[in-house]
Amino acid sequence: MPSTTTGKSCMAFEPGDVVLVPFPYRDAAAVKTRPAVVVSSSDFNQTGDIGVVAITSHAPRSAWDHGLLDWPTARLQFASTVRMLVVSVSHDRVQLQIGRLSDRDWDAVKERVHRVIDVP
């Protein structure tokens, strides 16, 4: 099976990084390995956990989703959408650091995260 991402292993995570993690399904105990965007602060990321939101290859379904404009820049191999499914993941569960969102994609994701958690 061909790989859907490219990247390298790394443990220093920054907001806007794209990582590969086992992501829990919303309605089941199962997980699916998928790309995700780190949305937690650099300070929080030093605790051994990171906060992430999901990336999917499906098209946006709501105003909460952001269709990535520069998905090749993030080192994703397919057009992708960031979904506001927020979880905390231990560093040791991160399988790969894939890349980083472009500034304009990161700004759009931050705006949605702020609306989700009601941060001004």
Biopython code that builds the backbone (N, CA, C, O; Angstrom):
import numpy as np
from Bio.PDB.StructureBuilder import StructureBuilder

atoms = [
    (1, "MET", "N", (0.850, -1.186, 0.000)),
    (1, "MET", "CA", (0.000, 0.000, 0.000)),
    (1, "MET", "C", (0.890, 1.241, 0.000)),
    (1, "MET", "O", (1.791, 1.344, 0.832)),
    (2, "PRO", "N", (0.658, 2.185, -0.913)),
    (2, "PRO", "CA", (1.505, 3.375, -0.955)),
    (2, "PRO", "C", (1.243, 4.286, 0.232)),
    (2, "PRO", "O", (0.132, 4.341, 0.760)),
    (3, "SER", "N", (2.275, 4.994, 0.636)),
    (3, "SER", "CA", (2.153, 5.952, 1.737)),
    (3, "SER", "C", (1.361, 7.164, 1.273)),
    (3, "SER", "O", (1.469, 7.585, 0.121)),
    (4, "THR", "N", (0.562, 7.724, 2.181)),
    (4, "THR", "CA", (-0.217, 8.915, 1.837)),
    (4, "THR", "C", (0.436, 10.195, 2.319)),
    (4, "THR", "O", (-0.075, 11.286, 2.063)),
    (5, "THR", "N", (1.558, 10.076, 3.013)),
    (5, "THR", "CA", (2.241, 11.255, 3.539)),
    (5, "THR", "C", (3.739, 11.074, 3.397)),
    (5, "THR", "O", (4.232, 9.972, 3.157)),
    (6, "THR", "N", (4.450, 12.178, 3.549)),
    (6, "THR", "CA", (5.902, 12.128, 3.615)),
    (6, "THR", "C", (6.323, 12.895, 4.844)),
    (6, "THR", "O", (5.579, 13.759, 5.308)),
    (7, "GLY", "N", (7.484, 12.610, 5.385)),
    (7, "GLY", "CA", (7.919, 13.358, 6.560)),
    (7, "GLY", "C", (8.992, 12.639, 7.325)),
    (7, "GLY", "O", (9.617, 11.707, 6.817)),
    (8, "LYS", "N", (9.213, 13.080, 8.576)),
    (8, "LYS", "CA", (10.249, 12.507, 9.415)),
    (8, "LYS", "C", (9.763, 12.443, 10.852)),
    (8, "LYS", "O", (8.805, 13.124, 11.218)),
    (9, "SER", "N", (10.417, 11.630, 11.666)),
    (9, "SER", "CA", (10.096, 11.565, 13.089)),
    (9, "SER", "C", (10.652, 12.784, 13.793)),
    (9, "SER", "O", (11.721, 13.278, 13.435)),
    (10, "CYS", "N", (9.930, 13.275, 14.800)),
    (10, "CYS", "CA", (10.389, 14.434, 15.558)),
    (10, "CYS", "C", (9.572, 14.538, 16.831)),
    (10, "CYS", "O", (8.426, 14.088, 16.863)),
    (11, "MET", "N", (10.139, 15.126, 17.890)),
    (11, "MET", "CA", (9.410, 15.240, 19.143)),
    (11, "MET", "C", (9.200, 16.685, 19.584)),
    (11, "MET", "O", (8.559, 16.902, 20.613)),
    (12, "ALA", "N", (9.697, 17.670, 18.872)),
    (12, "ALA", "CA", (9.492, 19.074, 19.246)),
    (12, "ALA", "C", (8.361, 19.623, 18.384)),
    (12, "ALA", "O", (8.572, 19.983, 17.226)),
    (13, "PHE", "N", (7.157, 19.685, 18.958)),
    (13, "PHE", "CA", (5.981, 20.065, 18.185)),
    (13, "PHE", "C", (5.623, 21.527, 18.404)),
    (13, "PHE", "O", (5.701, 22.045, 19.518)),
    (14, "GLU", "N", (5.230, 22.178, 17.316)),
    (14, "GLU", "CA", (4.848, 23.585, 17.339)),
    (14, "GLU", "C", (3.441, 23.726, 16.771)),
    (14, "GLU", "O", (3.018, 22.906, 15.957)),
    (15, "PRO", "N", (2.708, 24.764, 17.193)),
    (15, "PRO", "CA", (1.399, 25.009, 16.606)),
    (15, "PRO", "C", (1.513, 25.153, 15.086)),
    (15, "PRO", "O", (2.399, 25.844, 14.584)),
    (16, "GLY", "N", (0.609, 24.493, 14.367)),
    (16, "GLY", "CA", (0.634, 24.526, 12.911)),
    (16, "GLY", "C", (1.339, 23.346, 12.285)),
    (16, "GLY", "O", (1.242, 23.141, 11.075)),
    (17, "ASP", "N", (2.061, 22.551, 13.096)),
    (17, "ASP", "CA", (2.697, 21.342, 12.569)),
    (17, "ASP", "C", (1.636, 20.331, 12.155)),
    (17, "ASP", "O", (0.561, 20.266, 12.751)),
    (18, "VAL", "N", (1.943, 19.551, 11.137)),
    (18, "VAL", "CA", (1.081, 18.457, 10.702)),
    (18, "VAL", "C", (1.755, 17.160, 11.122)),
    (18, "VAL", "O", (2.913, 16.912, 10.786)),
    (19, "VAL", "N", (1.018, 16.334, 11.863)),
    (19, "VAL", "CA", (1.550, 15.084, 12.408)),
    (19, "VAL", "C", (0.628, 13.931, 12.032)),
    (19, "VAL", "O", (-0.530, 14.142, 11.672)),
    (20, "LEU", "N", (1.148, 12.717, 12.117)),
    (20, "LEU", "CA", (0.365, 11.507, 11.881)),
    (20, "LEU", "C", (0.122, 10.839, 13.223)),
    (20, "LEU", "O", (1.070, 10.480, 13.923)),
    (21, "VAL", "N", (-1.162, 10.668, 13.591)),
    (21, "VAL", "CA", (-1.521, 10.138, 14.911)),
    (21, "VAL", "C", (-2.692, 9.169, 14.801)),
    (21, "VAL", "O", (-3.481, 9.251, 13.860)),
    (22, "PRO", "N", (-2.809, 8.240, 15.773)),
    (22, "PRO", "CA", (-4.036, 7.443, 15.857)),
    (22, "PRO", "C", (-5.144, 8.340, 16.411)),
    (22, "PRO", "O", (-5.053, 8.824, 17.539)),
    (23, "PHE", "N", (-6.169, 8.555, 15.624)),
    (23, "PHE", "CA", (-7.230, 9.506, 15.971)),
    (23, "PHE", "C", (-8.500, 8.734, 16.295)),
    (23, "PHE", "O", (-8.929, 7.901, 15.498)),
    (24, "PRO", "N", (-9.115, 8.994, 17.454)),
    (24, "PRO", "CA", (-10.320, 8.238, 17.829)),
    (24, "PRO", "C", (-11.528, 8.633, 16.976)),
    (24, "PRO", "O", (-11.723, 9.803, 16.646)),
    (25, "TYR", "N", (-12.328, 7.627, 16.631)),
    (25, "TYR", "CA", (-13.621, 7.909, 16.007)),
    (25, "TYR", "C", (-14.527, 8.546, 17.048)),
    (25, "TYR", "O", (-14.410, 8.247, 18.236)),
    (26, "ARG", "N", (-15.425, 9.417, 16.618)),
    (26, "ARG", "CA", (-16.328, 10.089, 17.560)),
    (26, "ARG", "C", (-17.312, 9.134, 18.210)),
    (26, "ARG", "O", (-17.666, 9.316, 19.375)),
    (27, "ASP", "N", (-17.759, 8.124, 17.485)),
    (27, "ASP", "CA", (-18.836, 7.276, 17.983)),
    (27, "ASP", "C", (-18.418, 5.828, 18.234)),
    (27, "ASP", "O", (-19.276, 4.946, 18.294)),
    (28, "ALA", "N", (-17.127, 5.568, 18.380)),
    (28, "ALA", "CA", (-16.667, 4.197, 18.601)),
    (28, "ALA", "C", (-15.353, 4.214, 19.373)),
    (28, "ALA", "O", (-14.684, 5.242, 19.482)),
    (29, "ALA", "N", (-15.007, 3.057, 19.900)),
    (29, "ALA", "CA", (-13.759, 2.938, 20.648)),
    (29, "ALA", "C", (-12.556, 2.783, 19.716)),
    (29, "ALA", "O", (-11.414, 2.837, 20.172)),
    (30, "ALA", "N", (-12.797, 2.594, 18.430)),
    (30, "ALA", "CA", (-11.724, 2.374, 17.466)),
    (30, "ALA", "C", (-10.989, 3.680, 17.150)),
    (30, "ALA", "O", (-11.481, 4.774, 17.424)),
    (31, "VAL", "N", (-9.808, 3.532, 16.571)),
    (31, "VAL", "CA", (-9.030, 4.686, 16.124)),
    (31, "VAL", "C", (-8.638, 4.490, 14.665)),
    (31, "VAL", "O", (-8.625, 3.369, 14.157)),
    (32, "LYS", "N", (-8.320, 5.587, 14.006)),
    (32, "LYS", "CA", (-7.820, 5.560, 12.635)),
    (32, "LYS", "C", (-6.580, 6.433, 12.590)),
    (32, "LYS", "O", (-6.597, 7.563, 13.078)),
    (33, "THR", "N", (-5.517, 5.926, 12.014)),
    (33, "THR", "CA", (-4.308, 6.731, 11.870)),
    (33, "THR", "C", (-4.554, 7.746, 10.762)),
    (33, "THR", "O", (-4.894, 7.394, 9.633)),
    (34, "ARG", "N", (-4.372, 9.015, 11.118)),
    (34, "ARG", "CA", (-4.640, 10.084, 10.162)),
    (34, "ARG", "C", (-3.758, 11.291, 10.463)),
    (34, "ARG", "O", (-3.243, 11.432, 11.573)),
    (35, "PRO", "N", (-3.589, 12.156, 9.472)),
    (35, "PRO", "CA", (-2.892, 13.410, 9.738)),
    (35, "PRO", "C", (-3.737, 14.304, 10.643)),
    (35, "PRO", "O", (-4.964, 14.209, 10.664)),
    (36, "ALA", "N", (-3.065, 15.163, 11.380)),
    (36, "ALA", "CA", (-3.727, 16.116, 12.270)),
    (36, "ALA", "C", (-2.850, 17.355, 12.378)),
    (36, "ALA", "O", (-1.647, 17.304, 12.123)),
    (37, "VAL", "N", (-3.469, 18.469, 12.759)),
    (37, "VAL", "CA", (-2.745, 19.728, 12.947)),
    (37, "VAL", "C", (-2.585, 19.986, 14.437)),
    (37, "VAL", "O", (-3.554, 19.902, 15.192)),
    (38, "VAL", "N", (-1.370, 20.299, 14.862)),
    (38, "VAL", "CA", (-1.119, 20.676, 16.255)),
    (38, "VAL", "C", (-1.707, 22.069, 16.472)),
    (38, "VAL", "O", (-1.358, 23.017, 15.770)),
    (39, "VAL", "N", (-2.614, 22.180, 17.465)),
    (39, "VAL", "CA", (-3.243, 23.472, 17.757)),
    (39, "VAL", "C", (-2.909, 23.970, 19.159)),
    (39, "VAL", "O", (-3.264, 25.095, 19.512)),
    (40, "SER", "N", (-2.243, 23.164, 19.952)),
    (40, "SER", "CA", (-1.874, 23.576, 21.311)),
    (40, "SER", "C", (-0.604, 24.421, 21.285)),
    (40, "SER", "O", (0.176, 24.375, 20.334)),
    (41, "SER", "N", (-0.415, 25.198, 22.361)),
    (41, "SER", "CA", (0.727, 26.111, 22.443)),
    (41, "SER", "C", (2.038, 25.350, 22.622)),
    (41, "SER", "O", (2.047, 24.199, 23.060)),
    (42, "SER", "N", (3.127, 26.000, 22.281)),
    (42, "SER", "CA", (4.456, 25.406, 22.477)),
    (42, "SER", "C", (4.682, 25.053, 23.939)),
    (42, "SER", "O", (5.274, 24.015, 24.237)),
    (43, "ASP", "N", (4.217, 25.902, 24.862)),
    (43, "ASP", "CA", (4.359, 25.611, 26.294)),
    (43, "ASP", "C", (3.615, 24.335, 26.665)),
    (43, "ASP", "O", (4.172, 23.471, 27.341)),
    (44, "PHE", "N", (2.352, 24.206, 26.226)),
    (44, "PHE", "CA", (1.584, 22.995, 26.526)),
    (44, "PHE", "C", (2.243, 21.770, 25.907)),
    (44, "PHE", "O", (2.261, 20.698, 26.513)),
    (45, "ASN", "N", (2.780, 21.925, 24.708)),
    (45, "ASN", "CA", (3.381, 20.793, 24.002)),
    (45, "ASN", "C", (4.581, 20.220, 24.749)),
    (45, "ASN", "O", (4.971, 19.080, 24.499)),
    (46, "GLN", "N", (5.174, 20.992, 25.664)),
    (46, "GLN", "CA", (6.306, 20.510, 26.458)),
    (46, "GLN", "C", (5.871, 19.600, 27.603)),
    (46, "GLN", "O", (6.720, 19.035, 28.291)),
    (47, "THR", "N", (4.558, 19.448, 27.820)),
    (47, "THR", "CA", (4.057, 18.603, 28.912)),
    (47, "THR", "C", (4.056, 17.123, 28.569)),
    (47, "THR", "O", (3.839, 16.282, 29.441)),
    (48, "GLY", "N", (4.297, 16.800, 27.308)),
    (48, "GLY", "CA", (4.234, 15.405, 26.876)),
    (48, "GLY", "C", (2.970, 15.091, 26.098)),
    (48, "GLY", "O", (2.811, 13.982, 25.588)),
    (49, "ASP", "N", (2.068, 16.063, 26.003)),
    (49, "ASP", "CA", (0.844, 15.923, 25.212)),
    (49, "ASP", "C", (0.786, 17.054, 24.198)),
    (49, "ASP", "O", (1.435, 18.088, 24.355)),
    (50, "ILE", "N", (-0.010, 16.833, 23.147)),
    (50, "ILE", "CA", (-0.301, 17.895, 22.184)),
    (50, "ILE", "C", (-1.802, 17.885, 21.910)),
    (50, "ILE", "O", (-2.440, 16.833, 21.931)),
    (51, "GLY", "N", (-2.351, 19.058, 21.654)),
    (51, "GLY", "CA", (-3.737, 19.166, 21.210)),
    (51, "GLY", "C", (-3.745, 19.238, 19.699)),
    (51, "GLY", "O", (-2.996, 20.010, 19.100)),
    (52, "VAL", "N", (-4.604, 18.422, 19.076)),
    (52, "VAL", "CA", (-4.645, 18.369, 17.615)),
    (52, "VAL", "C", (-6.086, 18.413, 17.116)),
    (52, "VAL", "O", (-7.026, 18.113, 17.852)),
    (53, "VAL", "N", (-6.237, 18.795, 15.847)),
    (53, "VAL", "CA", (-7.504, 18.673, 15.134)),
    (53, "VAL", "C", (-7.266, 17.804, 13.903)),
    (53, "VAL", "O", (-6.164, 17.767, 13.355)),
    (54, "ALA", "N", (-8.313, 17.110, 13.484)),
    (54, "ALA", "CA", (-8.206, 16.104, 12.427)),
    (54, "ALA", "C", (-8.032, 16.709, 11.040)),
    (54, "ALA", "O", (-8.496, 17.812, 10.755)),
    (55, "ILE", "N", (-7.349, 15.954, 10.189)),
    (55, "ILE", "CA", (-7.279, 16.249, 8.760)),
    (55, "ILE", "C", (-7.884, 15.053, 8.032)),
    (55, "ILE", "O", (-7.584, 13.903, 8.353)),
    (56, "THR", "N", (-8.737, 15.335, 7.050)),
    (56, "THR", "CA", (-9.366, 14.294, 6.248)),
    (56, "THR", "C", (-9.186, 14.609, 4.768)),
    (56, "THR", "O", (-8.950, 15.758, 4.395)),
    (57, "SER", "N", (-9.297, 13.588, 3.931)),
    (57, "SER", "CA", (-9.227, 13.813, 2.486)),
    (57, "SER", "C", (-10.602, 14.144, 1.907)),
    (57, "SER", "O", (-10.722, 14.399, 0.708)),
    (58, "HIS", "N", (-11.639, 14.144, 2.745)),
    (58, "HIS", "CA", (-12.985, 14.502, 2.292)),
    (58, "HIS", "C", (-13.117, 16.018, 2.163)),
    (58, "HIS", "O", (-12.393, 16.777, 2.805)),
    (59, "ALA", "N", (-14.048, 16.435, 1.327)),
    (59, "ALA", "CA", (-14.302, 17.867, 1.125)),
    (59, "ALA", "C", (-14.928, 18.480, 2.379)),
    (59, "ALA", "O", (-15.526, 17.767, 3.185)),
    (60, "PRO", "N", (-14.794, 19.790, 2.547)),
    (60, "PRO", "CA", (-15.449, 20.457, 3.682)),
    (60, "PRO", "C", (-16.957, 20.202, 3.670)),
    (60, "PRO", "O", (-17.594, 20.185, 2.617)),
    (61, "ARG", "N", (-17.520, 20.001, 4.891)),
    (61, "ARG", "CA", (-18.957, 19.746, 5.027)),
    (61, "ARG", "C", (-19.677, 20.864, 5.759)),
    (61, "ARG", "O", (-20.905, 20.942, 5.718)),
    (62, "SER", "N", (-18.934, 21.724, 6.425)),
    (62, "SER", "CA", (-19.569, 22.801, 7.186)),
    (62, "SER", "C", (-18.624, 23.997, 7.256)),
    (62, "SER", "O", (-17.471, 23.928, 6.831)),
    (63, "ALA", "N", (-19.143, 25.092, 7.802)),
    (63, "ALA", "CA", (-18.320, 26.297, 7.967)),
    (63, "ALA", "C", (-17.203, 26.080, 8.985)),
    (63, "ALA", "O", (-16.243, 26.849, 9.018)),
    (64, "TRP", "N", (-17.316, 25.050, 9.810)),
    (64, "TRP", "CA", (-16.270, 24.735, 10.794)),
    (64, "TRP", "C", (-15.054, 24.099, 10.118)),
    (64, "TRP", "O", (-13.947, 24.170, 10.651)),
    (65, "ASP", "N", (-15.247, 23.485, 8.962)),
    (65, "ASP", "CA", (-14.158, 22.832, 8.233)),
    (65, "ASP", "C", (-13.368, 23.863, 7.431)),
    (65, "ASP", "O", (-13.898, 24.898, 7.026)),
    (66, "HIS", "N", (-12.092, 23.557, 7.211)),
    (66, "HIS", "CA", (-11.261, 24.413, 6.353)),
    (66, "HIS", "C", (-10.595, 23.547, 5.300)),
    (66, "HIS", "O", (-9.770, 22.690, 5.618)),
    (67, "GLY", "N", (-10.954, 23.772, 4.049)),
    (67, "GLY", "CA", (-10.276, 23.099, 2.944)),
    (67, "GLY", "C", (-8.898, 23.711, 2.778)),
    (67, "GLY", "O", (-8.774, 24.905, 2.504)),
    (68, "LEU", "N", (-7.862, 22.899, 2.943)),
    (68, "LEU", "CA", (-6.494, 23.425, 2.871)),
    (68, "LEU", "C", (-6.193, 23.945, 1.472)),
    (68, "LEU", "O", (-6.374, 23.237, 0.481)),
    (69, "LEU", "N", (-5.738, 25.173, 1.403)),
    (69, "LEU", "CA", (-5.395, 25.808, 0.140)),
    (69, "LEU", "C", (-4.016, 25.368, -0.336)),
    (69, "LEU", "O", (-3.774, 25.234, -1.535)),
    (70, "ASP", "N", (-3.126, 25.148, 0.610)),
    (70, "ASP", "CA", (-1.727, 24.829, 0.298)),
    (70, "ASP", "C", (-1.353, 23.452, 0.837)),
    (70, "ASP", "O", (-0.324, 23.299, 1.496)),
    (71, "TRP", "N", (-2.191, 22.443, 0.557)),
    (71, "TRP", "CA", (-1.927, 21.113, 1.114)),
    (71, "TRP", "C", (-0.585, 20.533, 0.679)),
    (71, "TRP", "O", (0.016, 19.803, 1.468)),
    (72, "PRO", "N", (-0.068, 20.809, -0.536)),
    (72, "PRO", "CA", (1.270, 20.288, -0.845)),
    (72, "PRO", "C", (2.360, 20.895, 0.051)),
    (72, "PRO", "O", (3.334, 20.222, 0.387)),
    (73, "THR", "N", (2.192, 22.175, 0.437)),
    (73, "THR", "CA", (3.149, 22.829, 1.332)),
    (73, "THR", "C", (3.209, 22.119, 2.674)),
    (73, "THR", "O", (4.266, 22.056, 3.302)),
    (74, "ALA", "N", (2.068, 21.581, 3.116)),
    (74, "ALA", "CA", (1.996, 20.848, 4.386)),
    (74, "ALA", "C", (2.525, 19.423, 4.241)),
    (74, "ALA", "O", (2.524, 18.657, 5.205)),
    (75, "ARG", "N", (2.975, 19.068, 3.040)),
    (75, "ARG", "CA", (3.524, 17.749, 2.711)),
    (75, "ARG", "C", (2.467, 16.655, 2.773)),
    (75, "ARG", "O", (2.761, 15.503, 3.091)),
    (76, "LEU", "N", (1.227, 17.039, 2.461)),
    (76, "LEU", "CA", (0.148, 16.068, 2.317)),
    (76, "LEU", "C", (0.079, 15.669, 0.849)),
    (76, "LEU", "O", (0.382, 16.477, -0.029)),
    (77, "GLN", "N", (-0.314, 14.443, 0.581)),
    (77, "GLN", "CA", (-0.298, 13.966, -0.799)),
    (77, "GLN", "C", (-1.630, 14.120, -1.515)),
    (77, "GLN", "O", (-1.722, 13.870, -2.717)),
    (78, "PHE", "N", (-2.669, 14.531, -0.781)),
    (78, "PHE", "CA", (-3.988, 14.702, -1.371)),
    (78, "PHE", "C", (-4.602, 16.007, -0.884)),
    (78, "PHE", "O", (-4.257, 16.499, 0.191)),
    (79, "ALA", "N", (-5.511, 16.568, -1.676)),
    (79, "ALA", "CA", (-6.291, 17.711, -1.207)),
    (79, "ALA", "C", (-6.956, 17.303, 0.101)),
    (79, "ALA", "O", (-7.507, 16.207, 0.200)),
    (80, "SER", "N", (-6.910, 18.167, 1.094)),
    (80, "SER", "CA", (-7.334, 17.794, 2.447)),
    (80, "SER", "C", (-8.143, 18.895, 3.108)),
    (80, "SER", "O", (-8.096, 20.061, 2.714)),
    (81, "THR", "N", (-8.890, 18.483, 4.134)),
    (81, "THR", "CA", (-9.737, 19.375, 4.915)),
    (81, "THR", "C", (-9.411, 19.215, 6.387)),
    (81, "THR", "O", (-9.274, 18.094, 6.878)),
    (82, "VAL", "N", (-9.285, 20.336, 7.098)),
    (82, "VAL", "CA", (-9.118, 20.297, 8.552)),
    (82, "VAL", "C", (-10.509, 20.345, 9.164)),
    (82, "VAL", "O", (-11.313, 21.220, 8.844)),
    (83, "ARG", "N", (-10.784, 19.381, 10.059)),
    (83, "ARG", "CA", (-12.065, 19.317, 10.769)),
    (83, "ARG", "C", (-11.836, 19.655, 12.227)),
    (83, "ARG", "O", (-10.804, 19.292, 12.792)),
    (84, "MET", "N", (-12.771, 20.338, 12.837)),
    (84, "MET", "CA", (-12.652, 20.759, 14.231)),
    (84, "MET", "C", (-13.020, 19.629, 15.194)),
    (84, "MET", "O", (-13.871, 19.792, 16.069)),
    (85, "LEU", "N", (-12.369, 18.496, 15.017)),
    (85, "LEU", "CA", (-12.445, 17.378, 15.953)),
    (85, "LEU", "C", (-11.191, 17.488, 16.803)),
    (85, "LEU", "O", (-10.100, 17.148, 16.345)),
    (86, "VAL", "N", (-11.333, 17.957, 18.028)),
    (86, "VAL", "CA", (-10.202, 18.313, 18.882)),
    (86, "VAL", "C", (-9.931, 17.194, 19.877)),
    (86, "VAL", "O", (-10.838, 16.755, 20.584)),
    (87, "VAL", "N", (-8.674, 16.729, 19.934)),
    (87, "VAL", "CA", (-8.268, 15.729, 20.926)),
    (87, "VAL", "C", (-6.872, 16.056, 21.440)),
    (87, "VAL", "O", (-6.124, 16.815, 20.825)),
    (88, "SER", "N", (-6.544, 15.467, 22.574)),
    (88, "SER", "CA", (-5.201, 15.549, 23.140)),
    (88, "SER", "C", (-4.532, 14.200, 22.927)),
    (88, "SER", "O", (-5.133, 13.152, 23.162)),
    (89, "VAL", "N", (-3.284, 14.238, 22.479)),
    (89, "VAL", "CA", (-2.547, 13.022, 22.151)),
    (89, "VAL", "C", (-1.187, 13.074, 22.833)),
    (89, "VAL", "O", (-0.527, 14.112, 22.830)),
    (90, "SER", "N", (-0.774, 11.969, 23.409)),
    (90, "SER", "CA", (0.556, 11.871, 24.002)),
    (90, "SER", "C", (1.620, 11.898, 22.907)),
    (90, "SER", "O", (1.414, 11.357, 21.821)),
    (91, "HIS", "N", (2.744, 12.524, 23.195)),
    (91, "HIS", "CA", (3.849, 12.573, 22.224)),
    (91, "HIS", "C", (4.215, 11.185, 21.716)),
    (91, "HIS", "O", (4.519, 11.017, 20.535)),
    (92, "ASP", "N", (4.189, 10.192, 22.595)),
    (92, "ASP", "CA", (4.626, 8.858, 22.171)),
    (92, "ASP", "C", (3.636, 8.192, 21.214)),
    (92, "ASP", "O", (3.937, 7.131, 20.667)),
    (93, "ARG", "N", (2.467, 8.789, 21.003)),
    (93, "ARG", "CA", (1.495, 8.266, 20.035)),
    (93, "ARG", "C", (1.688, 8.886, 18.645)),
    (93, "ARG", "O", (1.112, 8.410, 17.667)),
    (94, "VAL", "N", (2.493, 9.941, 18.562)),
    (94, "VAL", "CA", (2.752, 10.573, 17.268)),
    (94, "VAL", "C", (3.668, 9.660, 16.468)),
    (94, "VAL", "O", (4.767, 9.320, 16.906)),
    (95, "GLN", "N", (3.199, 9.267, 15.285)),
    (95, "GLN", "CA", (3.967, 8.350, 14.450)),
    (95, "GLN", "C", (4.935, 9.065, 13.517)),
    (95, "GLN", "O", (5.966, 8.514, 13.134)),
    (96, "LEU", "N", (4.592, 10.298, 13.157)),
    (96, "LEU", "CA", (5.409, 11.011, 12.177)),
    (96, "LEU", "C", (5.086, 12.497, 12.234)),
    (96, "LEU", "O", (3.928, 12.880, 12.400)),
    (97, "GLN", "N", (6.104, 13.329, 12.097)),
    (97, "GLN", "CA", (5.870, 14.753, 11.869)),
    (97, "GLN", "C", (5.968, 14.944, 10.364)),
    (97, "GLN", "O", (7.037, 14.781, 9.776)),
    (98, "ILE", "N", (4.843, 15.292, 9.747)),
    (98, "ILE", "CA", (4.746, 15.310, 8.290)),
    (98, "ILE", "C", (5.256, 16.614, 7.706)),
    (98, "ILE", "O", (6.066, 16.612, 6.778)),
    (99, "GLY", "N", (4.785, 17.723, 8.246)),
    (99, "GLY", "CA", (5.129, 19.028, 7.690)),
    (99, "GLY", "C", (4.521, 20.140, 8.510)),
    (99, "GLY", "O", (4.381, 20.028, 9.727)),
    (100, "ARG", "N", (4.159, 21.217, 7.832)),
    (100, "ARG", "CA", (3.630, 22.396, 8.523)),
    (100, "ARG", "C", (2.658, 23.112, 7.589)),
    (100, "ARG", "O", (2.881, 23.175, 6.380)),
    (101, "LEU", "N", (1.573, 23.653, 8.161)),
    (101, "LEU", "CA", (0.621, 24.416, 7.358)),
    (101, "LEU", "C", (1.246, 25.718, 6.876)),
    (101, "LEU", "O", (2.118, 26.283, 7.535)),
    (102, "SER", "N", (0.793, 26.184, 5.726)),
    (102, "SER", "CA", (1.186, 27.516, 5.255)),
    (102, "SER", "C", (0.595, 28.550, 6.207)),
    (102, "SER", "O", (-0.317, 28.239, 6.973)),
    (103, "ASP", "N", (1.102, 29.761, 6.164)),
    (103, "ASP", "CA", (0.592, 30.820, 7.042)),
    (103, "ASP", "C", (-0.900, 31.056, 6.836)),
    (103, "ASP", "O", (-1.640, 31.212, 7.807)),
    (104, "ARG", "N", (-1.350, 31.085, 5.583)),
    (104, "ARG", "CA", (-2.772, 31.379, 5.358)),
    (104, "ARG", "C", (-3.674, 30.234, 5.807)),
    (104, "ARG", "O", (-4.776, 30.481, 6.298)),
    (105, "ASP", "N", (-3.231, 28.990, 5.651)),
    (105, "ASP", "CA", (-4.025, 27.873, 6.166)),
    (105, "ASP", "C", (-4.015, 27.863, 7.689)),
    (105, "ASP", "O", (-5.050, 27.626, 8.312)),
    (106, "TRP", "N", (-2.856, 28.119, 8.296)),
    (106, "TRP", "CA", (-2.767, 28.140, 9.758)),
    (106, "TRP", "C", (-3.656, 29.246, 10.330)),
    (106, "TRP", "O", (-4.329, 29.032, 11.339)),
    (107, "ASP", "N", (-3.669, 30.420, 9.704)),
    (107, "ASP", "CA", (-4.536, 31.507, 10.176)),
    (107, "ASP", "C", (-6.008, 31.092, 10.142)),
    (107, "ASP", "O", (-6.756, 31.389, 11.073)),
    (108, "ALA", "N", (-6.423, 30.413, 9.082)),
    (108, "ALA", "CA", (-7.819, 29.968, 8.968)),
    (108, "ALA", "C", (-8.151, 28.911, 10.017)),
    (108, "ALA", "O", (-9.242, 28.927, 10.587)),
    (109, "VAL", "N", (-7.224, 27.996, 10.277)),
    (109, "VAL", "CA", (-7.445, 26.962, 11.297)),
    (109, "VAL", "C", (-7.507, 27.606, 12.678)),
    (109, "VAL", "O", (-8.391, 27.278, 13.469)),
    (110, "LYS", "N", (-6.581, 28.519, 12.979)),
    (110, "LYS", "CA", (-6.598, 29.199, 14.287)),
    (110, "LYS", "C", (-7.922, 29.918, 14.518)),
    (110, "LYS", "O", (-8.479, 29.858, 15.614)),
    (111, "GLU", "N", (-8.421, 30.590, 13.500)),
    (111, "GLU", "CA", (-9.689, 31.318, 13.630)),
    (111, "GLU", "C", (-10.818, 30.354, 14.000)),
    (111, "GLU", "O", (-11.646, 30.676, 14.853)),
    (112, "ARG", "N", (-10.861, 29.197, 13.381)),
    (112, "ARG", "CA", (-11.910, 28.218, 13.690)),
    (112, "ARG", "C", (-11.731, 27.636, 15.087)),
    (112, "ARG", "O", (-12.707, 27.474, 15.819)),
    (113, "VAL", "N", (-10.505, 27.324, 15.461)),
    (113, "VAL", "CA", (-10.252, 26.792, 16.808)),
    (113, "VAL", "C", (-10.694, 27.809, 17.851)),
    (113, "VAL", "O", (-11.338, 27.442, 18.834)),
    (114, "HIS", "N", (-10.363, 29.066, 17.656)),
    (114, "HIS", "CA", (-10.771, 30.118, 18.598)),
    (114, "HIS", "C", (-12.284, 30.182, 18.722)),
    (114, "HIS", "O", (-12.805, 30.385, 19.818)),
    (115, "ARG", "N", (-13.002, 30.011, 17.610)),
    (115, "ARG", "CA", (-14.470, 30.010, 17.664)),
    (115, "ARG", "C", (-14.996, 28.774, 18.390)),
    (115, "ARG", "O", (-15.972, 28.862, 19.135)),
    (116, "VAL", "N", (-14.361, 27.632, 18.180)),
    (116, "VAL", "CA", (-14.804, 26.391, 18.831)),
    (116, "VAL", "C", (-14.671, 26.495, 20.342)),
    (116, "VAL", "O", (-15.583, 26.116, 21.076)),
    (117, "ILE", "N", (-13.524, 27.012, 20.815)),
    (117, "ILE", "CA", (-13.310, 27.056, 22.267)),
    (117, "ILE", "C", (-13.600, 28.436, 22.853)),
    (117, "ILE", "O", (-13.311, 28.692, 24.021)),
    (118, "ASP", "N", (-14.168, 29.321, 22.041)),
    (118, "ASP", "CA", (-14.625, 30.639, 22.479)),
    (118, "ASP", "C", (-13.516, 31.475, 23.105)),
    (118, "ASP", "O", (-13.670, 32.052, 24.181)),
    (119, "VAL", "N", (-12.392, 31.520, 22.391)),
    (119, "VAL", "CA", (-11.268, 32.357, 22.810)),
    (119, "VAL", "C", (-11.277, 33.599, 21.929)),
    (119, "VAL", "O", (-11.332, 33.480, 20.705)),
    (120, "PRO", "N", (-11.224, 34.784, 22.521)),
    (120, "PRO", "CA", (-11.270, 36.006, 21.701)),
    (120, "PRO", "C", (-10.058, 36.145, 20.795)),
    (120, "PRO", "O", (-9.954, 37.117, 20.047)),
]
sb = StructureBuilder()
sb.init_structure("model")
sb.init_model(0)
sb.init_chain("A")
sb.init_seg("    ")
for serial, (resi, resn, name, xyz) in enumerate(atoms, 1):
    if name == "N":
        sb.init_residue(resn, " ", resi, " ")
    sb.init_atom(name, np.array(xyz, "f"), 0.0, 1.0, " ", f" {name:<3s}", serial, name[0])
structure = sb.get_structure()
